[in-house]
Amino acid sequence: MLKEILANKENYQPGLSIDCVIFGFHDNQLKVLLIKTKYSDKWALPGGFVRVDESIDDGAVNVLKGRTGLQGIFLRQFATFGQAKRNPVEFSDGVLAFYQIPLVEGQWYRNRFVTVGYYALVDFLQAVPQPEGNNEIVEWIDCNAVPELILDHKKIFDKALETLRMELNLVPVGYNLLPEKFTIPELQRLYETILGRKLDRRNFLRKITSIGILTKLDEKKSNVAHKAPNLYSFDKERYEEVLKIGLHQGW
């Protein structure tokens, strides 16, 4: 892939890249999609370069689709990272050496890059992690157990998680992270996992129902040990409306 990009570098915006923090929720864990390459013993966020004929947002959508196979999901730009030495030339040279690319041919890749950070919320069961070739491993990792990452990717991840927690007070979250049908306790566990703290059950129920984004279904959850809880779904039209106007309460 890198050889192909360098061979057609005139088609890419120099000095600009994208890094995506892709969140999923499974087994009461908030997970992030990470990549392990053979040219480094550290993990990395999914990312890529921006073509000169596409917007930055479209570039992020392409990264997301390429890594999960999903389209049309929640994707938000959250920060730009542009420290002068965020991508040391030693790292770039190591990557070029792995792919057996001479330094003179890889000068475009060795230059300074500013990266735009996006975070995405995806349905864990719908996403299919997709490596590029045989030189990568792509896995979901618990956000509480993120290993050492390349370059400034840990800083990017931390900022994405911080932004997600902050935006819980501004917009509803859950439509892309939960299955189509869910219970109130499952939705509460999602919020608690993201926030990293317990929430009062009655207060959560009162606040989440007052937003008006839930539809109570005439169904109950099956295969449970105790009294079966009611199932809910999101009112997509109302959900989209609240995304636009925002929330006016905290958790």
Buried (B, 14 or more C-beta within 10 A) or exposed (E): EBEEBBEEBEEBBBBBBBBBBBBBBEEEBBBBBBBBBEBBEBBBBBBBBBBEEBEBBEBBBBBBBEBBEBEEBBBBBBBEBEEEEBBEEEBBBEBBEBBEBEEEEBEBBBEBBEBBBBBBBBBBEEBEBBBBEEEBEBEBBEBEEBEEBBBBBBBBBBBBBEBBBEBBEBBBBBBBBBEEEBBBEBBBBBBBBBBEEEBEEEEBBEBBEEBEBBEEEEEEBEEEEEEEBEBBBBBEEBBEEBBEEEBEEEB
